[in-house]
Amino acid sequence: MYVTNLPNRLRGLVCNSSRRASLEAAPASIPTQQADCRGLEALVLLGLLSVTFTLSRGFALFSERPPDWTHLGAEYWNIARALNAGRGFADPFGHPTGPTSWMAPLYSLLLAGLLAIFPEKVAVARVVAAASNVGLAVVGVMVFRVARRHCHWLSPWFVVAVYTAWLCIFYSSYFLLSHDVWFAALVSAALVVLLSTYVKTGIIVGWKWGLAGGIAVLSNPSIALAWGALMAHQCYRQPRERRQLLWAGALMLGLASPWVVRNAIVFHRFIPTKSNSGYEAYQSNNIDDDGVYEEQSFWQHPYVSLEARRRYARLGEPEFVRAHQKAFLESVRRRPSRFFARVARRVLATTLAYPPFEEAERRSSSYLLRRGAYALPCLGALLALWLAQRERAFVSRLCIAYFAFLFPYWLLAFYVRHLFAFTAVLVLLTALGLDAGLGRLVRAWQRRRRRLAGPALIAASPAAQ
């Protein structure tokens, strides 16, 4: 129920425009409502496309350090070259070192497909840069769709403005680089739309959830863990939907099984997504001084360090990862307090304290702005969990996905770029927290106004006269 006696300016700012219009106008037919929704989403898409392409072009022209469009995810690109040359998933560091599962397979497959069409790396980089901008705009459309369903006091246009501000603040460091952030952000945003549809309708479409789960497993292990946490929660809370959940799980296993079987045959190990977690845990907990990746930490990474690359080639990938994993576990056994201190630092770095990757960023003009914006999703999640009433079911499930996504980064390793794969969730948690807080303020204002108006109404009544 919306407030009809708020001042017009305040009401226009905070009220969900689509629902407010439904109170002021005659009810429209379902086809008309769907057409209106599609028209609004097309408008959002066009606006965000103009934003993303303007940002990319602006940073290319005016940035002190022009973007490296040909980065293409580093190891992802090297594996894509090996695929295109007929060597299969191999050679993640650009030298012939044999089969690999160092990275998740889906983004390398995408790059390999583009390389088959566009034989020059520069051409592939241009296509990926354009696809990244389009993908980020589509993520914004999904955020808009979910905000229309679940924000009762904030306009969905305000939520789109929050998403646009998020892009502008972090674009140059995390979205401009032609890595897999935009691709993972699309996958997680699609998962949020499925979750929103389920909360509003109570219906789980098994094949859609299974497809999302399969893509998540093949693209990002943390998103896959978030998908699994949501599935487990829904299986526990909705036993009537277990048939659809089993169908979703079977489809996910069917999509992921070729990669898992290939890894079992080649490496004799169970590797559902990628194999480098043991090395990342070692790098973050044994090399880095505080447990959060920084620029100095990467100087010993095999992609950068020639000595580490030689050791990788000499030992082979399974033994290279196993040796570093053993060193990590031994350090935890010998000094558990040191490990838990790093875990605490990573918990803080993934939620409230922005950890810049480069030391020079601390001196940039946007550093304070980034620090403030970075803490908003976690604060919004806590505020929404505390105050949300009508949307408690959606907020609680979204927080389950959020914290399940963060859990591997708390336990093993964290690099700030990884967080932006969950961009849609981060923006929506911020918006839902603001929505819940604004709703509480407006209800308090209503109660106060009724208390003040009570004596005046009694005095003006005919009985009192």
Rosetta blueprint (number, residue, H / E / L):
1 M L
2 Y L
3 V L
4 T L
5 N L
6 L L
7 P L
8 N H
9 R H
10 L H
11 R H
12 G H
13 L H
14 V H
15 C L
16 N L
17 S H
18 S H
19 R H
20 R H
21 A H
22 S H
23 L H
24 E H
25 A L
26 A L
27 P L
28 A L
29 S L
30 I H
31 P H
32 T H
33 Q H
34 Q H
35 A H
36 D H
37 C H
38 R H
39 G H
40 L H
41 E H
42 A H
43 L H
44 V H
45 L H
46 L H
47 G H
48 L H
49 L H
50 S H
51 V H
52 T H
53 F H
54 T H
55 L H
56 S H
57 R H
58 G H
59 F H
60 A H
61 L H
62 F H
63 S L
64 E L
65 R L
66 P L
67 P L
68 D L
69 W L
70 T L
71 H L
72 L L
73 G L
74 A L
75 E H
76 Y H
77 W H
78 N H
79 I H
80 A H
81 R H
82 A H
83 L H
84 N H
85 A L
86 G L
87 R L
88 G L
89 F L
90 A E
91 D L
92 P L
93 F L
94 G L
95 H L
96 P L
97 T L
98 G L
99 P E
100 T L
101 S L
102 W L
103 M L
104 A L
105 P H
106 L H
107 Y H
108 S H
109 L H
110 L H
111 L H
112 A H
113 G H
114 L H
115 L H
116 A H
117 I H
118 F L
119 P L
120 E L
121 K H
122 V H
123 A H
124 V H
125 A H
126 R H
127 V H
128 V H
129 A H
130 A H
131 A H
132 S H
133 N H
134 V H
135 G H
136 L H
137 A H
138 V H
139 V H
140 G H
141 V H
142 M H
143 V H
144 F H
145 R H
146 V H
147 A H
148 R H
149 R H
150 H H
151 C L
152 H L
153 W L
154 L L
155 S L
156 P H
157 W H
158 F H
159 V H
160 V H
161 A H
162 V H
163 Y H
164 T H
165 A H
166 W H
167 L H
168 C H
169 I H
170 F H
171 Y H
172 S H
173 S H
174 Y H
175 F H
176 L L
177 L L
178 S L
179 H L
180 D L
181 V H
182 W H
183 F H
184 A H
185 A H
186 L H
187 V H
188 S H
189 A H
190 A H
191 L H
192 V H
193 V H
194 L H
195 L H
196 S H
197 T H
198 Y H
199 V H
200 K H
201 T H
202 G L
203 I L
204 I L
205 V L
206 G H
207 W H
208 K H
209 W H
210 G H
211 L H
212 A H
213 G H
214 G H
215 I H
216 A H
217 V H
218 L H
219 S H
220 N L
221 P H
222 S H
223 I H
224 A H
225 L H
226 A H
227 W H
228 G H
229 A H
230 L H
231 M H
232 A H
233 H H
234 Q H
235 C H
236 Y H
237 R H
238 Q L
239 P H
240 R H
241 E H
242 R H
243 R H
244 Q H
245 L H
246 L H
247 W H
248 A H
249 G H
250 A H
251 L H
252 M H
253 L H
254 G H
255 L H
256 A H
257 S H
258 P H
259 W H
260 V H
261 V H
262 R H
263 N H
264 A H
265 I H
266 V H
267 F H
268 H L
269 R L
270 F L
271 I L
272 P L
273 T L
274 K L
275 S L
276 N L
277 S H
278 G H
279 Y H
280 E H
281 A H
282 Y H
283 Q H
284 S H
285 N H
286 N H
287 I H
288 D L
289 D L
290 D L
291 G L
292 V L
293 Y L
294 E L
295 E H
296 Q H
297 S H
298 F H
299 W H
300 Q H
301 H L
302 P L
303 Y L
304 V L
305 S L
306 L H
307 E H
308 A H
309 R H
310 R H
311 R H
312 Y H
313 A H
314 R H
315 L H
316 G L
317 E H
318 P H
319 E H
320 F H
321 V H
322 R H
323 A H
324 H H
325 Q H
326 K H
327 A H
328 F H
329 L H
330 E H
331 S H
332 V H
333 R H
334 R H
335 R L
336 P H
337 S H
338 R H
339 F H
340 F H
341 A H
342 R H
343 V H
344 A H
345 R H
346 R H
347 V H
348 L H
349 A H
350 T H
351 T H
352 L L
353 A L
354 Y L
355 P L
356 P L
357 F L
358 E L
359 E H
360 A H
361 E H
362 R H
363 R H
364 S L
365 S L
366 S L
367 Y H
368 L H
369 L H
370 R H
371 R H
372 G H
373 A H
374 Y H
375 A H
376 L H
377 P H
378 C H
379 L H
380 G H
381 A H
382 L H
383 L H
384 A H
385 L H
386 W H
387 L H
388 A L
389 Q L
390 R L
391 E L
392 R H
393 A H
394 F H
395 V H
396 S H
397 R H
398 L H
399 C H
400 I H
401 A H
402 Y H
403 F H
404 A H
405 F H
406 L H
407 F H
408 P H
409 Y H
410 W H
411 L H
412 L L
413 A L
414 F L
415 Y L
416 V H
417 R H
418 H H
419 L H
420 F H
421 A H
422 F H
423 T H
424 A H
425 V H
426 L H
427 V H
428 L H
429 L H
430 T H
431 A H
432 L H
433 G H
434 L H
435 D H
436 A H
437 G H
438 L H
439 G H
440 R H
441 L H
442 V H
443 R H
444 A H
445 W H
446 Q H
447 R H
448 R H
449 R H
450 R H
451 R H
452 L H
453 A H
454 G H
455 P H
456 A H
457 L H
458 I H
459 A H
460 A H
461 S L
462 P L
463 A L
464 A L
465 Q L
